[in-house]
Amino acid sequence: MPAISLDDLQAVKLEEEGLREEVSTVVCEAESSLACTWEGSCGLGAIAAWLELFYDLLFVAGMIKLGAVTKKAEMDQIMYCCLIFSLFWTMWYQLQRYLSKHHKNNLAHIFLLFTQCAAVSQICINLISLKYLKKEIVEAKAVSIGILMSKTTIFAMYAYIVHKNRKKLREVRFSMIGLVLSTLCHIVCLGLDDHNQIFYLWTISIALELVCDVVSRIKYEQVNHDVEHHNAERLGCFTMVVLGESVIQLLLPDLEKLSESSLHRYAIAGLSGALVFNLAVIHFDKLPSLVHKSGDAERGASSLPPHNNKLAVVWTLFHLPMTFFMLLVGISMKYMFNNEKTSLATTWMLSISVGSILTFFTAMRFLRQGFKGKRKRLISYLVRILIAIATSMIPLFLPINDMETYWTIFPFTMISTIFVVIDMRQHFVIVEKAELVERKRVLTEYEKTGEFPERYRKSISLSTLPSSLSLSISGSNDGGTEATESTNLWSKLGSYNSNTPSKESKPSYSLTENPLSSISEME
């Protein structure tokens, strides 16, 4: 390599410092933008987050009130409790979607949100058991009034958005149509005196709302990945609220009442912990994902819904039946606390509920992660489905009583959880192999052309390029001694290569080591 003067070496040092400062600025700006919440506005996102927290407190109160109702309910009143829960979930989901995409910090929005909170409070106050609801039909109408107030408020929010920006009409019109149809159903409920007819209209209103929401998301709404990421985390938090009320909160104080056997107690605690772990893996594992864009994967894209919009809609809607069965798990456990209510039907309800939850856990992870390069993962998912089916059918093959149900179901749940851990390990293997292939391809192209691919020069990617790539500057000073300086920029800058020096520039740059050697070591 030809020697260079000390002045040239100092010039190169200044150039490198400028490059570092420029890239540091770009990286800081990128991190700042990633730290901001949805819609690219940090302040607005923070305000919406506080409103979400306040709104969640009301729904926690609603779940506690619903839990108290289910504890007193008879077996033939279970569907009534589940219907009330579905109404709660739909209301929460509609408001969450609105807050994440359309919230504005002005007096009109805040007033409408407080009206929405009043609607939820109205429902919680008038929520009573079905036994008394049959005698006092006015309570059912009062619940319909609360739901009607909620739907009207959300519709007013959308109308306000459209009034301010006419272009939003195409995006939200189907959601508004669903709210109008749901509102009409609840208006009709106010004139009915048969609680069964009121329940049918409640069910129809939920179905109409969800269908219109699916059409709106698939055909008309623009996909905002930040919004979907936020909504996915919020769905996980709401599911944890249901699981906490149904399983953990009401379970721990009553452990000693169940049985003197420690086996039963550990089985109950273990079953609850396994369900919590599986839920955490779905929403908060932060594994890199091959079915998402590279930029999303670096931010923990595995907690996002699938990148395909249709699959993302299915993934989101799976939360309703999953939390529905979590509610049934809690109800069945409460029945087992009461010897007068426990029966074979309670055992079946617990088995089917846990099996259904495991099935939805598997299906949701299947939709989100993708399976490039590993057929073994498909086999593991099939095994998990079979385990879930076997869990649902345990009372058919084993003559177990109520207390034995826990430690009979628990091993099946743990086996399914072990397959989840194996799947996570296989996921890392797939991503590592994909990164190795990508690194080899990039370095091969660099050796041929002297430049990195264009997409790496224009984007910031912190995980795709090798950290072992370094630049060397060699030269001699006036005294004839040779000066060498090596800098490992790529470990800090990722793929920021827009200022990569060409081969013809002076002084020359060279690789201090063969990048493929690090790849061979990894292999």
N, C-alpha and C positions, 0 to 999 in steps of 0.2 A: 504494500500500500504506500503511495507516495507521501513523503513528509510534508507537513504544512507549517506555516509560521505561527508564532504565538499570537499575533494580531488576528489571524484567521480563526484561531481557537477561541479567542475572546469574543469575536463576532458571532461564532456559532453558539457560545454560551448565552449571549444576549438574545439570540434568536430563539433558543430553547426556553429561556425564561419567559419571553413573550408568548410562546406557544402554550406554556403551562398556565400562564395567567388567563389567556383567552379560553382555554379549555376549562379551567376552573370556573370561570364565569358562566360558561355554557352549562356545566354540570350543576352549579348552584341554582341556575334558573330552572333547569329541568327538575331538580329535587324540590324546588319551591312549588313548581306547578303540580308535581305529584302529591305534595303535601296538602294542596288545596283540595277542597271537596268538590262535589259535582257542580256542573255549570261553570267551572273555571273561576269561581268567586269564593275566596276563603271566608270573608265576613258573612256573606249570605248563607253559606253552608253551615257556619257555626250557629247562626240564628235558627235555621231550620232544625239543627240537631237538638237545640234546647227545646224547641217546640215538640219535637219527636219524643224527647225524654218526658216532658210534662204529659203528653198524650198517652205515653206508655204507662204512666202511673195510674191513669184512669182504667186502662185495660187490665192492669194487674189487679186493681180492685174488682173489676168485672169477673176476672178468672177466680178470685177468691170467693166472690158471691156465688158464682156458678158451682164451685167446688162444694160450698155449703149446701146448695140445692141438691147436687148429686148424692151427697152423703145421706140425705133423707129420702131420696127417691126410691121407688120400687123398681123391680126389673122391667115391668112394662112401661116405665116412664123414661127409659134410657134414651130413646130416639128423640124425645122432647128436649132433653139436655144437649144432645149432639146438634140438634137443629139450632138451638140458641147459640151454641159455640160457633157454628158455621156462619151465623149472622154477625157475630163479633169478628170473626176472622175476615169476612168480606169487607166489613166497614174499615177495619184496620188496614187491610191491603189497599183499598181505594185511596184512603188518605195518605198512606205511605208513598204511593206512586205519585200522587199530586205534589207532596212536599219535596220529593227528590228531583222533580223535573220542572215544576212551574211556580214554586213558591217565590213570592216577592215580599220584601220587607216594607210594607205600607200598612196604613191603618185599616183598609178594607180587608186585607188578608187576615190580619190579626183578629179583627172582629168576627170574621167567618170561622176562624179556628176555635175561638172561644165558644161560639154557637155550637160547633161540632162537639166540643167537650161537654157542653150542657146536654146534648143529645145522648152521649154515652152515659152520663150520670142519670138521665131519665130512665134508661133501660135498666141500669144496675139497681135503682131504687125500687122499681116495679117487678123485679125478677123474683118470682116465688115458685114453689114446687107445683108440679102438674096437678097434684091432688087438690090443692086449693084453687088452682087456676080454673079447674072445671066448674067450681062453684062461683068463682068471681071472674066472669068473662071480661069485666072492665079492666082487669090487670093485663090481659092479653092485648086489649086495645091500647092500653097505656104503653106497652112495649112497642106496638106498631107506631104509635105517635113518636116515640124516641127514634125508631129506625127511619120514619118518614122525615123527621127533622134532620137526621144525619145525611140522608140521600139528597134532600133539597139543598143543604149547605154545600155539599161537594159539587152539585150541579151549578150552584151560584158561583163557586170558585172557578170552575171551567168557563162559565159564561163571562166572568170578569176578564179572564185571560184572553178569550176570543175578542172581547170588546176592545182591549188594548192592542191586540195584534191579530188582524184578520187571517193571517197566514196560518195561525195555530188551529183554525177550524178544521182543516183537513186531517190534522193529526189527532184531534180529540173528539171528533164528532161521533164516532161509534161509542166511545166511552160515555158521552153525554146521552146518546140514545138508550144505552143500557140503564143509566140512572133514571131517565124518564119512565121507562117501562117498569123498573123496580118501584118507583114512586107511585105509579098508578096502582100497582098491586097492593101496596100498603094503604092507599086511600080507600080501596074497595074493602080492605079488612076492617076499617072503622065502621062499616055498615052491617057487618056480620055478627051473628050471635052464637055461631057454632065454632068451638075452638078447633075442631078438625079442619074445617074449611079455611080457617085463618092459618093453620100450619101448612096446608097445601099451597096457599098463596105465598107464604114465606119461602117455601122451597122453590117455587117457580121464579120468584124474584131473584133468588141467589143464582139460579141457573141462567136466567136472562143476562144478569150482570156479568157473569164470568164469560159467557159466549161472546158478548159484545166486546169485552176486554180482550179476548183472544184475537178476534178479527182486527181490532184496532192495532194491537201490537204487531201482528204478522204483516198486515198489508199497508198500514198508513204511518205508523210511527217510525222515526229515525232511531237507529240503535245508538245509544250513548253508553259506552262501556263503563264510564265512571258511575253513571246512574245505576246500571245493572249490578256493578260491584257493591255499591252501597245498599241497594235493595236486597241483595243476597245476604249480606251481613245482618241486615235488619230482620229478615225472615228467620235466620238462625237464632237471633236474640228472642224473637217472639216464641219460637218453638221451645226455647229453653224455659221461658215463663210457664208454658203449658206443662212441660215435663216437671218443672220444679213444684208446681201446685199439685200435679196429679200423683207424683211418685215420691219426691224427696221431702217436701215440706210436711205433708200429712203422714208420711211413713215413719220418720225417725222418732217422733214422740210415742208411737204406738208399738215399737218393736217388742217391748217386753210383754205386751198384751197378747201377742200372737201365739207364742209358744215358749215353753221353757227350754226347748232345744236350741242350742247355739247354731246348729246346722241351718235351721230355718232363717235365723237372723242374718247369718252371713250370706245366704242365698238371696235374700231380699236386697241387702245392700249391694251385693255383687251384680244382680240384675239391673239395678238402677245405675250403677257405675258403668256397666257395659253399654247401656243405652246412651248415656251421656257421652262416652268416648266415641261411639259411632257417629253421633250427631256432631261432635266437634270436628271429626275428620272430614265430614261433608262440607262444613262451612269455614273452618279456620285452619286447615292443615298447611296452606301456603306452599304446596308442592308446585314445582314448575310443570306446565301443562303443554303438551304438543298440539292440542286442539285450539290453542289461543295464539294470538300474535305474539312475536318475540317481546315487544315492549310490555305487554300485559303479563307475560310469564314472569318477567323479572320482578314484578310488583306482587307476586303471589297470586297468579291468575287461577290457581286451582280453586280458590274460594269464589270465583265467578261462575255464573251460569255458562253453559256451552256457548261458544262463539257463534254457532249457527242459531239464527233468531228463532226458528221454529222449535228447535230442541230446548232453547232457553225458556220459551213459554211453557213447554211441557214440564220442564224441571221446576219452574216456579209453581205451577198449579199442583204438582205432586205434594207440595207442602200442606195443602188443605186435608187430603185424606190421611197423610202421615200424622199430623197433629190430631186429627180426629181419632185415630187409633191410640195415640198417646193418652188422650182423654179417657178412652175406654179402659186402658191399663189402670189408670188411677181409680176409676169407678169400681173396677173389679177388686182392686186391693182394699178399697174402703168397705166393700161388701164382705170381704173375708175378715175384717175386723169385727163384724157384727154376726154372731152365730145365728141370729134369726133370719138373716137375709142370704147367708151363704148357701150354695146349692151346686149341683152339677153344672147348671147353666153359667154360674160364676167361673168355674174352672174352664169351661169352653171359651168364655169371653176373654179371659186372660190369655189363654193359649193362642187364640185366633188373633188377638190384638198384637201380641209380641211378634208372632209370625208375620203379620202384615207390615209391622214397622220394619222388621229386618228386610222384607221384600222391597219396600220403598227405599230404604237405605242403599240397597244394592242397585236398584234401577236408577236412582239419582246419581250415584257415582259412575255408573255405566254411561249415562248420557253426557257427563261432564268431562271425563278424563280422556277418552279416546284410547285406541288400542294398537297404535302403530308398532309393529315389530315384535309383538309378544302374543302368541296364541295361548300360552299358558295362563295368561290373565283371563282370557275368556272362559277357560275351564274353571278357574277359581271362582268366577262370578256365577257360573252355572251351579257349582257346588253350593255356593251361598244361597242361591234360590231354592235348591233342594232342601237345605237345612231349614230354611224358613217354612217351607211346606210341611216338613216333618214336625216342626215346632207347633204349627197350627193344628196338627192331627194327633197330638200326644194323648189326649183323653180317649181317643178311639182305640188305642192299642194298649194303654196302661191303665189299670184300675187305680187311679190316684184320687186322694181326697184333696180338700182345699189347700191345706198347709204343704202337702207334698208337691203341689203344682210348682211352687217356687224353685225348689232344688232340683226338680225334673226339667224345667225350662232353662234354668241357669246354665247347665253345661252346653246346651245347644247354642245359646246366645254367645257363650265364650268361644266356642269353636268358630262361629261366624266372625267374631271379633279377631281371632287369630288370622283368619284368611284376609281380613282387612289390613292387618299389619304386613302380611306377606305381599299383598298387592301394593302397599306403599313402597316396600323395598324394590319390587319389580319396576315400579314407576321410576325410581331413581336410576336403576340400571338402564332403562330405555332412554332416559334423558341424557345420561352420561355417554352412551354410545352415539346418540344423535349429535351431541356436541363434538365428539371426536371426529366423526365423519365430516362435519361442517368445518372444523379447524383444518383438517387435511385438504379439503377442497379450496379453502381460502388461501392457505399457504402455497399450494400448488399454483394457483393463479398468480400469486405474488411473485413466485420464482420465475414464471414465464413472462409476465408483463411489467414487473417492477411496481405495480400498484395494486391496492386492494380493490375488491369489487365496489361498484358505485354505491350500492345500498348501505355498505359499511362506512363509506365516507360521509354520507349524508345523515346518518342517524346515530344516536347514542345507544349502544347496547353494551351492558356491563358484564355479559356472561358468555358471548359467543366467540370472542377472539382469545387466543392464548395469552396467559400472563407472562410466559417465558420470553416473549419477543422483546428484544432490547436493541438499542442503537449504540454504536461505538464511534468515538471520534478520537483519532490518533494523530499525533504530530510531534514535532520536536521544537524546543525553545532555542534561544540564541546560543546557549551553552552546549547544544548538541544533545541534551538529554531528551528522551522521548516522553511525551505526556499523553496519558490515556484516560478517558473519562467514559464511563458507561452509565447509561440511564435506562431504567425500566419504566417507560411511560405507559405501556399498554396495560399493566396491572391496575393503573389508576384511571386511564382514559378510555378503557374499553375499545370501541371501534371508531373513535374520533380520528379520522385520517385525512381530513380535508386539506391539511397542510403537510402531508407526507412529502418529503423532498424527493426529487427525481434523481435518477442515477447520474445525470449530467451536471448536477449542481456541485459547487465547490465550497467547502471541502466535501469529500465523499463520506458516505455512511456505509457501514457494513454490519451484518448480523454477528453478534459475539458468540452465538451458539446456534446449533441446528435446532430449529423449533420442533422438528419431527421427533427429536430425541425425547423431549418431554412427553410427547404423545405416546411413544412406544413404552415409556415408563408407566404411564397411566394404564395402558393396556395390560 
